[in-house]
Amino acid sequence: MHRRDPAIPLAESVGAMAELVREGKVKHLGLSEVTGAELREAHAMHPIAAVQTEWSLFSRDVERNVVGAAAELGVAFVPYSPLGRGFLTGAFTDASKDLSNSDFRQLLPRFAGDNARANAALLAPLHKIAADHGVTTAQIALAWVQQRAQVHGLTVVPIPGTRKRSRLLENAAATRITLTAEELALLEPIAGQVAGDRYADMSLTSAAREA
């Protein structure tokens, strides 16, 4: 279930999905952008194999409740946009100008005008740590996700988007990077300083219902 429709009881949605399992049409169930309470409610009706929500150095709201619920229930976590939709690769000096007019990220508050410039400045410690390790900023961002998952006792399967085999290999290599306590401390404040929400309309995100 890619998004929860608050107007439809969760029991109705998960119940319909569970019926597909009973019919042999589906093997496992997953949910996206649910709150911690919703995950617990759904899991009580039928085992949930995975929960998918944005989680990155730029987006850590899931750590308030969802991550803990997933760890408690043994549900795997699938962080989408672990590279902040490309921002954490360091590719943008001024995202509002670097993106084509047809790029949907032009509609996202974090990529707009002053927000984009302020967010680019937040990457200074990421660039330093990447240089110290001789790797890319993207690899440091992915290594951070892996280590945050370890802190919470959680299985994660990040899904960074890529169109190139070289990037796929680069992303996989991030699993072999271990960040020191000092490096993690440098990265810790970033999420709290990010300018702009991850969507212009946050109403269908778990963060809106956790607030």
N, C-alpha and C positions, 0 to 999 in steps of 0.2 A: 504494500500500500504506500504509494509514493507521497501522498499528503493526506492528513487527517481532515475530514470535513466535520467541523464541530457541530453542524446541524444534524448529523447522523450519529446515533448512538454507537459507541465503539463496539459494543457487543454484537450489533447487527453486521458491521463491517468484518470483524474478525470471525464471527460465526459463519459468514458466507465463504470466507477464505478457508476456514477449517473444513467446510463441507467439500471443497475441492481436493483437500488432502484425503479425506475419507473415500472420495470417488477415484483416487489414484491419479488424478490429473496434475497434482502438484505434490512435491515431496516435502518442501520446507516453506515456512512463512517468514517474511521480513517486513519491517515497518520503517518508514522514513519520517523524520521531523516529528517525533512524538515526545511528550514529556516523560519524566521519570514515572509519574503516577500512571500515565496512560500505558507505558510499557509494562508495568506491574499488572495492571488490569487485564491487558491483552494476554500476557503470559499465563495468567491464571485460567484463561479460557482455553488456550491452546499454546503449546511451546513455540516461542519465537526464536528463530535461529540467529537473526541478525537485525540490528537497527542501524540505519544509515542517516547520518546528519553531518552538517559541516563542522569540521574541527581542525583548527590550524593555529599557528602563532597569531593570526589575526582574529580568530573566532573561537572563543573558549567558553561561551555561555553553557555548553553542554556539560561542563565539569561541575556545574552547580547541583544537578540532580540526575540527568540521564546516564552519564558515565557510571555513577555509583550504582544505579539500578541495574544496568547491564552487567556490571561486574558481579553483583550480588546474585543475579539470576543465571549467570553463565551464558549470557547472550553476547555473541561476537559484535564488534563495533566496526562499521564501515565508514571511515571519515571521507566524505566527499569534499572536493576543493581543498585538499590539504596544502596546496600551494597558493591559497588565497586567490584562486582563479587566475593564476599567473603572476600576481603581484610579488609573491615571495621569491620569484626567480630573479628579481632585480632587473627585469627587462624594461621597466618603465621609469623614465626620469620625470615625465609629465604624461600620465596615462590619458588625460583628457585630449592630448594632442597625438600621442603615440598610437592610439587605436583608430581603426577606420570607422567611418560613419555608420557602417553596417554591423559593427561589432556590438553584440548585445550588452557588453560590459559598459558601454557608454551610458546605459540606463541605470547603472548601479552607483549608489551614492559614494562608495569608497573610491571610485575611479573618476569622480567629477571634480574639476577645478581645484579649489583650494584644498579639498579633502585629499585629492590625488597627490598633490605636492607635499602635504603634511605627512601622508602615509609613506611616501618614498623616503622621507628623512628618517623614519623609524627603523629603516633597514640597516643603518650604520653598524650596529653590533653584529648583525647577520653577515654582512660583508667581511667584517674583521675575522669572525670565527671561521668562515669559509676559507679565507686566505690562509689562516693558521693551519688548517687541515689539508689545504691543497685540493679542495673540492668546490662544488658550486653552492650557491645560496639555496638552491632548490633541495640539494641533498641534506643540507643542515636542517632545513624546515621539515623534511620527511623524517630525519633522525630524531628530531624533537618529538614528533607525534609518537614514534615508537617508544621513546623513553617515558613520555607521559602515560602511555598505556601501561607500561611496566609499573609505574608508581601506583596505578589504580588496580593492578592485578587483572588486566583486561586483554583479551585477544583482539587485535586490530588488523584490518585489511584495507589500508588506504587506497584510494583510487584516483591518483593524479592523471589527468588527461594528457595524452601525447599522440603525435602523428608520426613520430620517427622512432625507428628501432634503437638508435643511439641514445635517445632520451629514455626509452624503456630500460635499457641497461644501466644508465646513469641513476634512474630512480631506484632500481633494485639494489644497486651498490650502496645506497644510503642505509640499508639494514646493517651494514658492517661498520658504521660510524658510531662511536660512543662519545657523547658530550660530557665534559667535566662538570662538576658542581658549579665552578666559577662561570663556565660558559652558559649553563642553564640559568644562572642568576642574572646574567646580562640580557637574556632573552625574556625573562619573566615579565617585565613591565610592558612589553610591546602591546599585547591585546587590550590592555586598559587605556591605551593612548590612541587607538585607531579612530580616525575621523570618519563618521558615516556608518550607517547600517549596511548589512550585507545585501539587502533588497530594499527597493524603494517602498514596497508594501510588505511588511513583516508579518501580516496577519495569519498566514498559513505556516509559519515557522513554530517550532516548539518553544523558542525563546519568548514569543508573544504570549503563550499560555502559561509559561513558568513564572512570568513577572507578577 
